[in-house]
Amino acid sequence: MWRRGRQVASPRVFPNVTAPLLSGREENNPVSDSRSLTTDRRGFVGAVASMGAGWALGADTRAQQSASASDAWLDQLRGKHRQLFDVPEPEGGTALRHLRNYLDAWRTAFGVGERDVSVVVTLYARTTPLGLQDAMWEKYQLGAALSLTDPTTNAPLVRNWFAHPKPGDPVADGEPGTSMETLQQRGVVFALCNNALTRWAARLAKSGMGGGVAADVHADLVAHALPGVVIVPDVLVAMTKAHERGFAYVRS
């Protein structure tokens, strides 16, 4: 029992908010404290580690409602082998390497292809920015929020190298096969928590990032989710629903 994607694409409503999948490809800081979301399963920058992933000040409740009821995205995942990866921390893209290895092992060691393996990855807390396009990383200084430095510029990262790393990027071993976009092509679904997005939006707006109120910042983030990323109302509920559909759980 559990306890506790590069171009701009307009999200479509499932009614879960989701961006269409492309084939090919504060005070001073916003993010949730993953400790409040999981149990024994495993200035701006300083506030990142201390934020809760809960609903922020009731901000943008209309967006919460629009991301509400449908589980159609989850019901479409019908692989015989089903796994949910709970990923609240970026950790240099370690979870992406685990995902690649997981799919590779099924294929090479057991002769099981992606068609028979369904994988869901939850993004919330400090992994919330992983579900957003480069434009949001630059506009809202998300690399600074996560204390990530681009070695080519020696400045805070302003692009989502987890989604589409460049050669030599120090993320997930720097291998193209570990990018979010490549993993999506193999059937992996990334579920982005709307509660966490709302929390980030409130803190970004409070810190003056983007020059808008929280509701406007939230709408901006939602509109610039990576193609194929599914925005779910609450990641914990998504975990429960996945569990009810036979998904095993692992904290990565």
Sequence and secondary structure as in RCSB ss.txt:
>XXXX:A:sequence
MWRRGRQVASPRVFPNVTAPLLSGREENNPVSDSRSLTTDRRGFVGAVASMGAGWALGADTRAQQSASASDAWLD
QLRGKHRQLFDVPEPEGGTALRHLRNYLDAWRTAFGVGERDVSVVVTLYARTTPLGLQDAMWEKYQLGAALSLTD
PTTNAPLVRNWFAHPKPGDPVADGEPGTSMETLQQRGVVFALCNNALTRWAARLAKSGMGGGVAADVHADLVAHA
LPGVVIVPDVLVAMTKAHERGFAYVRS
>XXXX:A:secstr
           EESSSEE    S    S     GGGT  S    GGGGGG  SS  TTTTHHHHHHT S  HHHH
T   SEEEEEEE   GGGHHHHHHHHHHHHHHHHH   GGGEEEEEEE GGGGGGGB HHHHHHTTHHHHTT EE
TTTTEE  S TTTS  TT SSGGG GGGSHHHHHHTT EEEEEHHHHHHHHHHHHHTTGGGS HHHHHHHHHHTB
 TT EEES HHHHHHHHHHTT EEEE 
